[in-house]
Amino acid sequence: MLQPHIRIDETHGAKYALLPGDPARLDRIIPFLTDVRELAYNREYRSISGIYKNVKVLAISTGIGGCSAGIAVEELARTGIRAMIRIGSCGAMQPGIGLGDLILAAGAVRDDGASQAYVDLRFPAIADTALLNACLTAARQNGFAHHVGIIHSHESFYIDDNEEQKKFWAKRGVLGADMETAALFTIGRLRGVKTASILNNVVICGTDTANSIGGYADGKTATAQGEKNEIQTALKAFVLLENQ
């Protein structure tokens, strides 16, 4: 059945999906695929399908935030997607995480509105073990700088106490912050879908987020390579999962 927001149905024939936030990131995924087909583009949801090492994959942008990511998870699951990997960006909250380093989220602090709308906060937001291990293996085999740990998924960049929140969670060992991982993990788990999240660090701990994101958008820094690395890691993880 055609899904109302992502505007695709089960005829895409894929089991695996990459979930970037930015629709423009699909243009940077395409060079890694063969037999690429544009599927749909509605609101923030632009989608393509293609082949990577004989495995069919789908890629769909989800926009910004847990609410729009959650819609994508729900509707993708209804079209037959069984494993999803977010490939996004984050800001580091610990020293020693370089620009372009990958953060593989083992779990997420549920400080977003979307995941809380689904289930009590006592329910954990954690990655699927098999898919996380596949991502970790892929990153290691490719020699990409990476870190594994907890992500803080928040609701907005512009809350008045944002800096205080960052310090609070940094003191508790949280590696970085994004806006979508908690919703992905929570909804995916409730719907029986394997999920993982690979984040490209675009902000050095202690530096200005807005300026760093501007440089990332320009595509002229180490973070541009980090984006390529997270795409390759996710695609290889799907191959590893398929061949298990």
N, C-alpha and C positions, 0 to 999 in steps of 0.2 A: 504494500500500500504506500502511495506517495505521502511522504511526511510533510506536515504543514509548514515547517520553518526551514529545514535544510533542503527541502524540495527534491529529495531522491528517494528511491525505493529499493527493494531487495534485489533488483535486477543488476545492480553493480557487481555482484558476485564475489566480493572480498570479505575476508574474515578479520582483517587488520586495518587499523586507521591511525594515521598521524594527526594530532590535533595542535596545530600552531594557532596563535591568537590572530596574527595579522594576515589578512587575505593576500597581501603582496608576498608573503613568505612562500606561498605555493609556487611562485615563479622560480624560487631558489631551490625548491624540492624537485621540480620537473627534470633538471639535468641528470639527476640520479636514477631516473626511471626510464623504461621503454614502454612503447604502446600507450602513451599518455592520452587520456580522454578528459576533456572538460565536461563535468556533469551538471552543475547548477551554480547559480550565484543569486542568493536572496538575502537581503539585509547584510549581516556580517558573515553569513555562511556561504563561502565559496568552496567548491569541491572538485577534485579530480580523482581519477584512478590511473593506475599504471602497474608495471611489473618491475620487481627488484629481485634479481637472482631466482627467477622462476616462481616467485611468490607474488600474488596479486595484493596490492595495497590500495587503500583510499587515503586521501589527505583532505581535511576540511578545516577551514578557519573557524574560530569560535568567538572572535571579538575579545572584549575586555571584561573580566569578571566572572564570578562563579555562576551567576544566573544564566548568562548566555551559554557558558560552557556546559552547564547542566542540561539545558535543552538539547544541545548536540549529543550528549551522552545518551539521553533517553531515546531520541529519535534514531540515532545510529544503531542502538541495541535492537530496535524494532526492525531494522533492515538486515540484521544478521551479523553485525560486527561483534566479534567475541573478544577482541583485545585492542586496547587503545593506549597510545603513548602521547602525552602532552609534550610538545617541543616548544618551550617558551623561554622567557628571559626572567631574571630575578636580580635583586640587589644583595650583595654579600653582607652578612652581619657578623662575620668573624674575620680576623686578620689571616693572611696566608692564602686567601682565595683570589687568584689572579683574574684579570679581565679575560674572558673567553674560556675560563675553566668551566667544566660541567658540574652541576650539582644534581645528583640522583636522589630523589626524595624517597626515603624509606617510610616517612609518615608526614603528616601536616597538622599544625595547630589549626583548629576549626574556628577561626576568628572572622569567618565570612557569614553572610546571611543565608546563602543558598543551602549549604549543608545543614544548617540549623533548622531550616524549614522542613527537612526530611525526617530527622531523627534526633533524639536526645543527645546532648553533648557528651554523655558518657560513652557513646558509640565511637570507636576510634577511626580516624582516617588514615589508612595504611595502604601501601602499594601491594599488589599481588606478588607473592614471593617468587614464583617462577618467572614472571615477566621482569621483575627487578633484577633477579640474578642474570637473566639474559642480557639486560642492559649493562650490568656491571661487567660481564664477560666481554661484551662487544667493546666497551670503552677500554678495557685492559688490552684486548687483542689489537686494537687500533692505536694504542699508545697515547690516548687522549688524557690530558690532565683532568682529574675528576675527584669529587668528594661525595660521600654518602652520609645522609643524616636527615634531620627534621627541617621542614619548611614552615614558615609562618604565612598562612593564607589570610589576608586581611581584606577589608571591604572597600577601602579608598586610599588613594595616595595623599589626600588632602584633609584628613581629619586633624583637629587642632592639636591633639597630643601624639602625633605620629612619631616624633623623635623619642618621646618617653616610652612609647610602645616598643620601638626598635631596641632601646636599651634594655628594657625589661626582658624581652625574649632572647636577646644576645647573651645576657648573663646566664641564661638557662641552656646555652649551647646550641640554640637554633642557628642553622647555617645561613639562611637567606629568606627573602620574602617575595611572595607572588600573590596573585589574586584568584587563582583557579584550581590549584592542586587539591585543596580540601574537598571542594565540590566534586571533582573528578573521582577521587578515591571513595568518597562516601556513597555517591549515587551509583558508581560502578559496582561497588561491593553489594549494594542492595539489589541491583538488577542482574547480578551474576556475571558481570563482565570483568575480565582481567584489565587492570589499569596500572600504568607507571607514569612517572613524570621526570623528564630530563630538562634541566634549566641551564641556560647559558648565562653566566654571570656578566652583567653589563655595568655594575656599580661596585667599585672598590669600597670596602668597609670604611666608613667615616667620611666619604666624599658626597658631593651633592647629587642627588638622584636625577633631578631634571636635566642637568648638564650632561650627565653620563648617558642618559637615554637618548638625548639629542645626537651624541656621537655615534651611538649604536645604530640609530636610524640612518645616519649618513653612510654606513657600511664601509668605513675607511679605517677601522681600528681592529685590534685583536678580537673584538667581539664578533666581527664578521666571520672570522675563522671558527670561532666558537659555535656560531650558528651552523656552519657546514658540519662541524664535528657532531653536534647533537642530531642532525638529520641522519648522518651515516650510522651513528650509534643506534638510533631507533630502528632504522631499516634492518641493520644486521641482527638486532634483537628479535625482530619478527622472523627472520630466517632461522635463527637458532631455535626459537619456539616451535616453528613449523617442523623442524627436523628432529625434535625430541622424540 
